[in-house]
Amino acid sequence: MKEDFLHFLWMHQQFDLKDLKTTQEESITLLDRGYPHEDEGPDFRQARILLNEMEWVGHIEIHIKSSDWEKHKHHTQERYQNVILHVVWEDDQEVFRKDGSVIPTLVLRDRIKEDCLSFYEKVSQASSQIACANSFDTVSDFEKFQMLDKAVTQRLFRKGETVLKLLEESGNNWEECAYQLLAENFGFKKNKVSFLKLAKRLPLKILKLHSDNILQIEALLFGLSGLLPQESVDDYSESLKKEYAFLAHKYQLQEKQLSVVEWDFLRLRPANFPTLRLAQFAQFITKNTYFFSNFVFQNEVEKYESLFEIEVSSYWKKHYHFGKLSKKESDRSLGKSSLQNIMINTIAPLKVAYGLYHKEDRFFETALSLLENIPAEKNKLIDQWKELGSTIKSAYDSQAYLELFNSYCTNRKCFSCTIGCRLLQKEIQLKEPFFIIS
């Protein structure tokens, strides 16, 4: 049983309403189910009920088991002390408020309508990763858009909150935060953790002191990353080793060096090797003085693209590894899809975080606008949605569908999803106004 299904049942009162009683045999009359509350606190606010003919006004909390009340520590939290009814699937423990008074509990287990339960079981047992795959095309485009808008908003806010944590760790330094976030995303999927660790050990202020010297920037990045070979394999690696030895001593970096085993080359195309990404990152640092303002205070995709018009140094045009000459030379600049990935995962979340920090909604709107002007990502998951008939043109669309799959489909949170709820509504022929509970 999923809690969001119980939320749906309560919102639409899709259970047997006759002779309602608490676990302590108090009669219940529902006067007002309350309104759904999406932030921290009880699930439904300002409900009205009669308990043994006495009217109570307060909040409704919903759980799978009554013991979840204590498991979630609600008995100690002030915001839950005005709960007038605990709605559960299974009663396994009597629960109390902070003052020791018993909380009336309503058990739904034996009151669910057969058509509701049968739909829930069908969804829960669906073999497809997308439970509604066979019915997806029966939902209107407008109803899908409602859910996609909710999903992309949720995704952006979550990413923004993650950036704010990074900001706090960097001493509320927006420039350092932007640098670390960019570094993490230069690592893409397989090396993002190592890239972020490197950026945290090598402050931007040190790199800025040497931003006019690409050899020194490369020496700092390759040396501290642990990717610089112990024995010189050519003149270039020898030059880096000498520069790094001097700079590591100057800035006391020796104890901060990463190990080569922290970097992943396995099953990566050479264009994604961390050596090449570090070479590209070094060029970006020498070209751009200010990261944060360039990312947050402009909004045109073309201007962002110009920031990343970089070519690696001559050595990395002919190498993917130290000492190993590649078959052909190329500029090995940052590819278009890689740049789009960075705009989606660095620039948009940074805008959202700045807006959250300063309580200015316009930065969230510019982040959304940016996504709408970037082509959609291409991957197997997006292809799966396209096979179901979805139109996915922009990064706004692809980010929404990624969030829908990862946060809802894989967790079977179908009853927190507009699409799943609409399908259930059709199944039970629900005619009352329709709401979604987050």
Protein Blocks (a to p, Z undefined) as FASTA:
>chain_A
ZZklmmmmmmnopacfehiacfkopacddfbgbjadfbgcdfbghiacdeehiacddddd
ddfblklmmmnommmpmklmmccbdcdfbdcbdcddfkopacddddfklmccfklmmmmm
mmmmpmbfblmlmmmmmpcfklmmmmmmmmmmmmmmmmmmmmmmmmmmnoopaklmmmmm
mmmmmnmmmlmmmmmmmmmmmcfklmmmmmmpmklmmmmmmmmnopacfbdcbfklmmmm
mmmmmmmmmnopmlmpccfklpcfehpafklgfklmmmmmmmmmmmpmblmlmmmmpcbf
klmmmmmmccddfklmmccbehiacfbdcekiacfklmmmmmmmmmmmmmmmmmmmnopa
klmmmmmmmmmmpccdddfklmmmmmnopacfbfmlmmmmmmmmmmmmmnopaklcfklm
mmmmmmnopabdcdddZZ
